Amino acid sequence: MGSGRTLTLICALAVAGCDQGAGEVSGSWLEVPGCDGPETSRRFEPFHLHLGAMGAEREADVMVLRFAHDGQRTGLTDQLVVVVEGVDAARGEIASAGMASWVLGGPPALGRASALPPGAPQVRASLALVGRCRYSSASLIASGSATFTALGSSGGQRVAGELTFDVLDARDGGLLGEGFTASFDFDVEPGQPYRTYSPHEL
């Protein structure tokens, strides 16, 4: 990351005793290719992940939110990662109406211009099952909708919302899971930076 970028740091997942809030992710079923090695697949039916810790980082107009079960085991715990682009516009929409919803999609296709105007809110999300799977799993991206009621970035502010989505394989768009919801309501707590935001998934 460039040295000139401005960082807003939120409660690090490595900090013990960080009581920020809670959330959960649940789905009807999830099939994870490569979970236990090449040519393997593991099915979770139903799928459930309790969210007990939040880490986040803001650079310019992009915020990365990482939600995990256990804040003391950052490299070993399953994660929900949410990327919000156009943070200022998103916060403006929330402030105006009390909430705002957007289409939840995967990473933009390389070389394809966005149909949205510059600065417009865009939300992406993915699951990183580094706790349940022995090996790097497929890119588990979310396709659905995202609703936020709070998107704070300073101490004492809240990050709260809900996602409704199916899980797709980013490599070919194949369906890997259905009937997912994720809800979260956390307080922002400044702390030391945590910079590993599921690099294989984003």
Backbone as JSON, one array per atom type, in Angstrom:
{
  "sequence": "MGSGRTLTLICALAVAGCDQGAGEVSGSWLEVPGCDGPETSRRFEPFHLHLGAMGAEREADVMVLRFAHDGQRTGLTDQLVVVVEGVDAARGEIASAGMASWVLGGPPALGRASALPPGAPQVRASLALVGRCRYSSASLIASGSATFTALGSSGGQRVAGELTFDVLDARDGGLLGEGFTASFDFDVEPGQPYRTYSPHEL",
  "N": [[0.84, -1.19, 0.0], [0.5, 2.29, -0.73], [2.56, 4.87, 0.68], [1.43, 7.33, 0.87], [-1.24, 7.1, 1.27], [-4.21, 7.6, 3.13], [-5.05, 6.23, 6.2], [-7.73, 4.84, 8.01], [-8.05, 3.37, 10.97], [-9.46, 0.56, 12.51], [-10.74, -1.35, 15.27], [-8.43, -3.82, 15.89], [-8.32, -7.26, 14.96], [-6.64, -8.8, 16.42], [-6.57, -7.89, 18.99], [-7.13, -8.68, 22.26], [-10.12, -9.2, 24.14], [-11.82, -7.4, 22.94], [-14.82, -6.06, 22.81], [-16.94, -5.52, 20.63], [-19.39, -5.92, 19.35], [-21.78, -7.94, 17.59], [-22.66, -10.58, 15.27], [-23.81, -12.66, 12.52], [-23.48, -15.27, 10.07], [-25.38, -17.18, 7.89], [-26.47, -19.99, 5.96], [-28.28, -22.04, 3.59], [-26.91, -24.17, 2.35], [-23.49, -25.0, 1.5], [-20.99, -25.65, -0.78], [-17.65, -26.43, -0.96], [-15.08, -26.39, -3.09], [-11.9, -28.04, -3.19], [-11.33, -27.87, -0.47], [-10.06, -29.67, 1.27], [-7.81, -30.26, -0.12], [-6.41, -30.85, -3.46], [-8.8, -31.89, -5.9], [-10.77, -32.43, -4.03], [-13.8, -31.91, -2.13], [-15.94, -30.23, 0.08], [-18.98, -30.24, 1.86], [-21.18, -28.08, 3.53], [-23.99, -28.16, 5.42], [-26.63, -27.25, 7.22], [-24.95, -24.02, 6.76], [-23.13, -22.1, 9.12], [-21.84, -19.24, 10.73], [-20.64, -17.6, 13.45], [-20.19, -14.19, 14.22], [-17.83, -12.41, 15.92], [-15.92, -10.45, 16.08], [-14.49, -7.5, 14.6], [-12.52, -6.13, 12.02], [-11.14, -3.37, 10.24], [-10.26, -1.24, 7.49], [-9.67, 1.87, 6.06], [-8.99, 3.41, 3.01], [-8.62, 6.26, 1.27], [-11.5, 6.46, -0.6], [-12.43, 3.94, -0.13], [-13.46, 1.21, 1.84], [-12.54, -1.58, 3.72], [-14.06, -4.17, 5.33], [-13.7, -6.59, 7.73], [-15.03, -9.39, 9.13], [-15.01, -11.72, 11.76], [-14.98, -14.84, 13.6], [-13.33, -15.22, 15.87], [-11.38, -13.02, 17.47], [-8.78, -13.32, 18.37], [-7.39, -15.09, 16.84], [-6.34, -14.49, 14.19], [-5.26, -15.48, 11.77], [-6.35, -17.94, 11.47], [-9.05, -18.2, 11.53], [-12.42, -18.39, 10.22], [-13.86, -16.06, 7.87], [-15.9, -13.22, 6.99], [-15.72, -10.99, 4.44], [-16.14, -7.69, 3.52], [-16.26, -5.26, 1.07], [-16.48, -1.87, 0.57], [-16.89, 0.49, -1.81], [-16.75, 3.93, -2.71], [-17.33, 5.26, -0.29], [-17.98, 7.75, 0.93], [-20.23, 8.64, -0.55], [-21.95, 6.54, 0.02], [-22.3, 6.8, 2.78], [-23.6, 9.24, 2.78], [-26.05, 8.59, 1.56], [-27.1, 6.84, 3.47], [-27.33, 8.57, 5.69], [-29.28, 10.3, 4.73], [-31.61, 8.75, 4.33], [-31.73, 6.96, 6.41], [-31.09, 4.38, 5.94], [-29.58, 2.31, 3.4], [-29.54, 0.53, 0.32], [-27.83, -1.71, -1.87], [-26.86, -3.4, -4.89], [-25.22, -6.44, -4.49], [-22.25, -7.64, -5.51], [-19.67, -9.55, -7.25], [-16.05, -9.25, -7.73], [-15.14, -6.63, -10.04], [-15.05, -7.21, -13.57], [-11.94, -7.64, -15.22], [-10.64, -5.06, -17.2], [-13.1, -4.11, -17.97], [-15.22, -1.4, -18.08], [-16.86, 0.3, -15.42], [-20.41, 0.63, -15.09], [-21.44, 2.43, -13.39], [-21.48, 5.8, -12.12], [-18.48, 7.73, -11.34], [-17.39, 7.43, -7.98], [-19.8, 6.45, -7.05], [-21.59, 4.32, -4.77], [-20.42, 1.0, -4.33], [-20.63, -2.4, -3.52], [-18.98, -5.28, -2.42], [-18.58, -8.72, -1.48], [-17.19, -11.55, 0.26], [-16.5, -14.94, 1.29], [-14.07, -16.37, 3.4], [-12.78, -19.3, 4.16], [-10.71, -20.04, 6.1], [-10.45, -21.3, 8.47], [-12.04, -23.66, 8.51], [-11.19, -25.07, 6.3], [-8.4, -26.9, 5.14], [-6.77, -26.11, 3.09], [-6.3, -23.43, 0.7], [-9.37, -22.3, -0.31], [-11.85, -22.28, -2.98], [-12.61, -19.16, -4.65], [-14.93, -17.63, -2.93], [-17.45, -15.81, -3.65], [-19.99, -13.35, -3.04], [-23.31, -12.95, -4.25], [-25.94, -10.87, -4.51], [-27.76, -8.79, -2.39], [-27.03, -5.82, -0.48], [-27.58, -4.15, 2.55], [-27.16, -1.29, 4.46], [-27.32, 0.26, 7.64], [-25.7, 1.77, 9.13], [-22.47, 3.15, 8.75], [-19.89, 3.69, 9.99], [-16.64, 5.24, 10.63], [-15.06, 6.22, 12.58], [-13.98, 6.33, 16.03], [-16.41, 5.13, 18.31], [-18.52, 5.25, 16.54], [-20.89, 3.33, 14.52], [-20.99, 0.26, 12.65], [-23.26, -1.28, 10.78], [-25.47, -3.66, 9.34], [-27.0, -5.73, 6.75], [-26.7, -8.58, 4.69], [-27.95, -10.32, 1.87], [-27.68, -13.19, 0.03], [-26.43, -15.45, -2.55], [-23.78, -17.85, -2.95], [-21.08, -17.74, -5.13], [-18.67, -19.22, -7.38], [-15.85, -17.48, -8.08], [-14.25, -18.01, -10.24], [-15.62, -19.24, -12.35], [-18.26, -18.57, -12.12], [-19.99, -20.47, -11.12], [-22.58, -21.94, -9.09], [-22.2, -22.19, -5.64], [-23.36, -22.07, -3.16], [-26.47, -21.5, -1.39], [-29.2, -19.37, -0.26], [-28.22, -17.5, 1.72], [-27.74, -15.34, 4.5], [-26.38, -12.5, 6.12], [-25.74, -10.75, 9.04], [-24.75, -7.88, 10.92], [-23.57, -5.86, 13.59], [-21.63, -3.62, 14.87], [-19.43, -1.71, 17.0], [-17.19, 0.9, 16.25], [-13.83, 0.78, 17.04], [-10.87, 2.33, 17.57], [-7.58, 1.16, 16.84], [-4.58, -0.82, 16.57], [-3.26, -1.42, 13.25], [-4.64, -3.98, 11.18], [-3.76, -5.88, 8.52], [-4.09, -7.98, 6.77], [-6.39, -8.91, 4.7], [-7.89, -11.31, 3.81], [-6.45, -12.12, 1.28], [-6.58, -14.01, -0.81], [-9.2, -14.1, -1.49], [-10.16, -11.66, -2.34]],
  "CA": [[0.0, 0.0, 0.0], [1.31, 3.47, -0.83], [2.78, 5.59, 1.93], [0.64, 8.55, 0.88], [-2.65, 6.83, 1.48], [-4.7, 7.87, 4.49], [-5.66, 5.05, 6.79], [-8.57, 4.89, 9.19], [-7.85, 2.06, 11.57], [-10.55, 0.15, 13.39], [-10.33, -2.37, 16.22], [-7.7, -4.94, 15.31], [-8.82, -8.55, 15.39], [-5.68, -9.43, 17.32], [-6.68, -7.34, 20.32], [-7.96, -9.51, 23.14], [-11.11, -8.52, 24.95], [-12.48, -6.35, 22.18], [-16.25, -6.36, 22.79], [-17.46, -4.52, 19.71], [-20.74, -6.2, 18.9], [-21.99, -9.34, 17.19], [-23.33, -10.83, 14.01], [-23.77, -14.06, 12.1], [-23.67, -15.63, 8.67], [-26.02, -18.49, 7.79], [-26.89, -20.36, 4.62], [-28.9, -23.36, 3.49], [-25.85, -25.13, 2.06], [-22.3, -24.46, 0.87], [-20.07, -26.66, -1.31], [-16.36, -25.77, -1.09], [-14.08, -27.19, -3.81], [-10.51, -27.92, -2.75], [-11.24, -27.56, 0.95], [-9.11, -30.57, 1.91], [-6.75, -30.56, -1.06], [-6.85, -30.97, -4.85], [-9.81, -32.9, -6.24], [-11.67, -32.68, -2.91], [-14.89, -30.97, -1.95], [-16.62, -30.41, 1.36], [-20.31, -29.62, 1.88], [-21.69, -27.65, 4.83], [-25.45, -28.06, 5.25], [-26.54, -25.84, 6.83], [-23.71, -23.31, 7.08], [-23.3, -21.05, 10.12], [-20.62, -18.61, 11.24], [-20.86, -16.51, 14.41], [-19.25, -13.09, 14.08], [-17.58, -11.83, 17.23], [-14.88, -9.43, 16.01], [-14.44, -6.77, 13.33], [-11.36, -5.32, 11.69], [-11.43, -2.61, 9.03], [-9.26, -0.28, 7.06], [-10.16, 2.77, 5.01], [-8.01, 4.13, 2.22], [-9.34, 7.16, 0.39], [-12.95, 6.27, -0.59], [-12.68, 2.5, -0.08], [-13.36, 0.62, 3.17], [-12.57, -3.03, 3.79], [-14.56, -4.65, 6.61], [-13.47, -8.01, 7.91], [-15.74, -9.92, 10.3], [-14.52, -13.06, 12.07], [-15.51, -15.45, 14.82], [-12.42, -15.14, 17.0], [-10.44, -11.94, 17.25], [-7.43, -13.63, 18.8], [-6.77, -16.07, 15.93], [-6.63, -13.81, 12.93], [-4.86, -16.24, 10.61], [-6.89, -19.28, 11.52], [-10.5, -18.18, 11.7], [-13.24, -18.07, 9.04], [-14.1, -14.62, 7.76], [-16.73, -12.55, 6.0], [-15.02, -9.77, 4.03], [-17.02, -6.79, 2.78], [-15.55, -4.1, 0.52], [-17.38, -0.78, 0.18], [-16.28, 1.55, -2.6], [-17.64, 5.09, -2.68], [-17.78, 5.33, 1.11], [-18.61, 9.04, 1.23], [-21.58, 8.65, -1.13], [-22.74, 5.56, 0.76], [-22.67, 7.39, 4.07], [-24.58, 10.27, 2.5], [-27.35, 7.95, 1.32], [-27.59, 6.32, 4.75], [-27.72, 9.71, 6.51], [-30.48, 10.91, 4.18], [-32.8, 7.89, 4.42], [-31.67, 6.07, 7.57], [-30.57, 3.11, 5.46], [-29.37, 2.31, 1.96], [-29.33, -0.81, -0.21], [-27.14, -1.77, -3.15], [-26.61, -4.72, -5.44], [-24.0, -7.04, -3.96], [-21.68, -8.42, -6.6], [-18.29, -9.97, -7.14], [-15.07, -8.29, -8.23], [-15.41, -6.2, -11.41], [-14.27, -7.91, -14.59], [-10.77, -6.9, -15.65], [-10.76, -4.43, -18.51], [-14.48, -3.7, -18.25], [-15.53, -0.16, -17.38], [-18.05, 0.25, -14.59], [-21.54, 1.39, -15.6], [-21.81, 3.4, -12.37], [-20.67, 7.03, -12.17], [-17.37, 7.75, -10.37], [-17.76, 7.73, -6.61], [-21.05, 5.8, -6.65], [-21.34, 3.18, -3.89], [-20.4, -0.37, -4.82], [-20.36, -3.29, -2.4], [-18.62, -6.66, -2.74], [-18.37, -9.53, -0.28], [-16.7, -12.91, 0.03], [-16.2, -15.77, 2.46], [-12.75, -17.0, 3.42], [-12.9, -20.38, 5.15], [-9.35, -20.44, 6.48], [-10.55, -22.13, 9.66], [-12.66, -24.97, 8.23], [-10.53, -25.75, 5.19], [-6.96, -27.03, 5.31], [-6.09, -25.47, 1.98], [-7.02, -22.28, 0.15], [-10.58, -22.76, -0.99], [-12.25, -21.5, -4.14], [-12.99, -17.78, -4.36], [-16.34, -17.71, -2.58], [-17.97, -14.45, -3.7], [-21.42, -13.21, -2.77], [-24.14, -12.31, -5.27], [-27.24, -10.61, -3.91], [-27.98, -7.39, -2.03], [-26.45, -5.35, 0.78], [-28.27, -3.02, 3.17], [-26.46, -0.73, 5.62], [-27.98, 1.29, 8.43], [-24.62, 2.58, 9.7], [-21.17, 2.86, 8.14], [-18.97, 4.6, 10.66], [-15.21, 5.01, 10.47], [-14.38, 6.86, 13.7], [-14.28, 5.72, 17.31], [-17.74, 5.37, 18.84], [-19.53, 5.09, 15.5], [-21.32, 1.95, 14.3], [-21.08, -0.38, 11.35], [-24.39, -2.21, 10.93], [-26.15, -3.95, 8.1], [-27.42, -7.09, 6.45], [-26.5, -9.05, 3.33], [-28.72, -11.47, 1.42], [-26.9, -13.57, -1.14], [-25.96, -16.79, -2.88], [-22.32, -17.89, -3.06], [-20.62, -18.15, -6.45], [-17.25, -19.42, -7.61], [-15.4, -16.34, -8.89], [-13.52, -18.46, -11.42], [-16.5, -19.58, -13.47], [-19.64, -18.16, -11.83], [-20.8, -21.6, -10.67], [-23.26, -21.81, -7.8], [-21.59, -22.98, -4.57], [-24.17, -22.02, -1.94], [-27.73, -20.79, -1.55], [-29.98, -18.98, 0.9], [-27.36, -16.92, 2.75], [-27.93, -14.01, 5.09], [-25.34, -12.09, 7.07], [-26.1, -9.54, 9.77], [-23.65, -7.43, 11.78], [-23.75, -4.59, 14.29], [-20.4, -3.46, 15.64], [-18.93, -0.38, 17.29], [-15.84, 1.19, 15.77], [-12.87, 0.98, 18.11], [-9.55, 2.52, 16.98], [-6.53, 0.29, 17.36], [-3.48, -1.07, 15.67], [-3.75, -1.92, 11.95], [-4.59, -5.39, 10.78], [-3.71, -5.6, 7.09], [-4.31, -9.16, 5.92], [-7.82, -9.0, 4.49], [-8.25, -12.41, 2.94], [-5.96, -11.76, -0.05], [-6.95, -14.98, -1.82], [-10.62, -14.0, -1.79], [-10.58, -10.34, -2.82]],
  "C": [[0.88, 1.24, 0.0], [1.39, 4.23, 0.47], [1.93, 6.84, 2.02], [-0.83, 8.33, 1.15], [-3.03, 7.07, 2.94], [-5.43, 6.65, 5.01], [-6.57, 5.44, 7.94], [-8.56, 3.5, 9.78], [-8.94, 1.78, 12.58], [-10.1, -1.07, 14.16], [-9.68, -3.58, 15.58], [-8.23, -6.25, 15.84], [-7.89, -9.22, 16.39], [-5.8, -8.94, 18.75], [-7.64, -8.16, 21.17], [-8.96, -8.64, 23.9], [-11.84, -7.41, 24.24], [-13.96, -6.7, 22.02], [-16.94, -5.31, 21.94], [-18.92, -4.7, 19.37], [-20.85, -7.65, 18.49], [-22.67, -9.39, 15.84], [-23.29, -12.3, 13.68], [-23.96, -14.17, 10.6], [-24.32, -17.01, 8.66], [-26.47, -18.73, 6.36], [-27.47, -21.75, 4.6], [-27.86, -24.44, 3.26], [-24.69, -24.42, 1.37], [-21.39, -25.61, 0.47], [-18.73, -25.97, -1.6], [-15.36, -26.67, -1.82], [-12.68, -26.97, -3.24], [-10.31, -27.69, -1.28], [-10.18, -28.41, 1.65], [-7.98, -30.98, 0.97], [-7.28, -30.68, -2.47], [-7.83, -32.12, -5.04], [-10.7, -33.29, -5.07], [-12.77, -31.63, -2.89], [-15.54, -31.26, -0.61], [-17.92, -29.62, 1.35], [-20.7, -29.3, 3.32], [-23.19, -27.4, 4.66], [-26.14, -28.31, 6.6], [-25.16, -25.26, 7.17], [-24.01, -22.24, 8.13], [-21.95, -20.55, 10.59], [-21.02, -17.48, 12.18], [-19.79, -15.45, 14.22], [-19.07, -12.41, 15.43], [-16.53, -10.74, 17.23], [-14.9, -8.78, 14.64], [-13.12, -6.04, 13.2], [-11.68, -4.58, 10.42], [-10.31, -1.64, 8.74], [-9.86, 0.56, 5.95], [-8.97, 3.45, 4.33], [-8.78, 4.95, 1.19], [-10.84, 6.87, 0.5], [-13.34, 4.8, -0.6], [-12.5, 2.01, 1.36], [-13.46, -0.89, 3.06], [-12.97, -3.43, 5.21], [-14.33, -6.15, 6.67], [-14.1, -8.44, 9.22], [-15.28, -11.36, 10.52], [-15.11, -13.54, 13.38], [-14.65, -15.11, 16.03], [-11.36, -14.1, 16.72], [-9.02, -12.25, 17.65], [-6.72, -14.6, 17.87], [-6.98, -15.6, 14.5], [-6.29, -14.64, 11.7], [-5.51, -17.6, 10.49], [-8.42, -19.32, 11.54], [-11.22, -17.83, 10.4], [-13.65, -16.61, 9.06], [-15.18, -14.3, 6.74], [-16.04, -11.23, 5.7], [-15.95, -8.95, 3.16], [-16.21, -5.57, 2.35], [-16.58, -3.08, 0.05], [-16.56, 0.26, -0.56], [-17.27, 2.71, -2.7], [-18.21, 5.3, -1.29], [-18.5, 6.63, 1.4], [-20.03, 9.11, 0.69], [-22.49, 7.67, -0.39], [-23.21, 6.14, 2.09], [-23.7, 8.5, 3.89], [-25.97, 9.7, 2.28], [-27.94, 7.43, 2.62], [-28.09, 7.46, 5.63], [-29.04, 10.31, 6.03], [-31.74, 10.09, 4.45], [-32.81, 6.98, 5.64], [-31.16, 4.68, 7.23], [-30.36, 3.23, 3.95], [-29.05, 0.89, 1.51], [-28.67, -0.73, -1.59], [-27.05, -3.22, -3.61], [-25.26, -5.2, -4.92], [-23.44, -7.95, -5.04], [-20.23, -8.77, -6.36], [-17.34, -8.92, -7.67], [-15.38, -7.89, -9.67], [-14.51, -6.92, -12.39], [-13.11, -7.04, -15.06], [-11.02, -6.32, -17.05], [-12.16, -3.97, -18.87], [-14.82, -2.47, -17.42], [-16.82, -0.32, -16.58], [-19.15, 1.11, -15.2], [-21.97, 2.46, -14.61], [-20.93, 4.64, -12.48], [-19.55, 6.98, -11.13], [-17.86, 8.14, -8.98], [-19.04, 7.09, -6.14], [-20.75, 4.59, -5.77], [-21.38, 1.85, -4.63], [-19.98, -1.26, -3.66], [-20.06, -4.69, -2.91], [-18.42, -7.42, -1.43], [-17.88, -10.91, -0.66], [-16.54, -13.62, 1.37], [-14.8, -16.34, 2.3], [-12.75, -18.04, 4.54], [-11.52, -20.91, 5.52], [-9.34, -21.28, 7.75], [-11.05, -23.53, 9.38], [-11.93, -25.75, 7.16], [-9.02, -25.76, 5.39], [-6.18, -26.29, 4.25], [-6.92, -24.28, 1.5], [-8.21, -22.78, -0.66], [-10.82, -21.92, -2.23], [-12.62, -20.08, -3.7], [-14.5, -17.71, -4.17], [-16.94, -16.3, -2.52], [-19.48, -14.46, -3.54], [-22.11, -12.49, -3.91], [-25.53, -12.12, -4.7], [-27.42, -9.14, -3.63], [-27.37, -7.08, -0.67], [-27.23, -4.15, 1.28], [-27.48, -2.58, 4.4], [-27.34, 0.29, 6.31], [-26.96, 2.19, 9.13], [-23.31, 2.16, 9.05], [-20.16, 3.85, 8.7], [-17.52, 4.26, 10.4], [-14.4, 5.67, 11.56], [-14.82, 6.2, 14.99], [-15.64, 6.11, 17.84], [-18.85, 5.27, 17.82], [-19.82, 3.61, 15.26], [-21.15, 1.54, 12.85], [-22.16, -1.45, 11.49], [-25.06, -2.43, 9.58], [-26.52, -5.4, 7.95], [-27.16, -7.39, 4.97], [-27.42, -10.23, 3.08], [-28.1, -11.92, 0.11], [-26.82, -15.08, -1.35], [-24.45, -16.72, -3.03], [-21.94, -18.46, -4.42], [-19.12, -18.4, -6.44], [-16.78, -18.31, -8.55], [-14.73, -16.78, -10.18], [-14.44, -18.71, -12.61], [-17.96, -19.2, -13.25], [-20.55, -19.27, -11.37], [-21.39, -21.39, -9.29], [-22.64, -22.75, -6.78], [-22.4, -22.98, -3.29], [-25.4, -21.18, -2.14], [-28.31, -20.39, -0.2], [-29.19, -18.38, 2.03], [-27.88, -15.57, 3.21], [-26.76, -13.75, 6.03], [-25.81, -10.8, 7.73], [-24.95, -9.18, 10.7], [-23.99, -6.07, 12.36], [-22.6, -4.45, 15.26], [-20.11, -2.0, 15.89], [-17.5, -0.26, 16.76], [-14.95, 1.48, 16.97], [-11.48, 1.14, 17.49], [-8.52, 1.62, 17.64], [-5.42, 0.14, 16.35], [-3.99, -1.65, 14.35], [-3.66, -3.42, 11.83], [-4.77, -5.41, 9.28], [-3.92, -6.8, 6.21], [-5.81, -9.37, 5.79], [-8.11, -10.06, 3.44], [-7.77, -12.19, 1.51], [-6.35, -12.73, -1.14], [-8.39, -14.8, -2.29], [-11.01, -12.68, -2.44], [-9.97, -10.01, -4.17]]
}
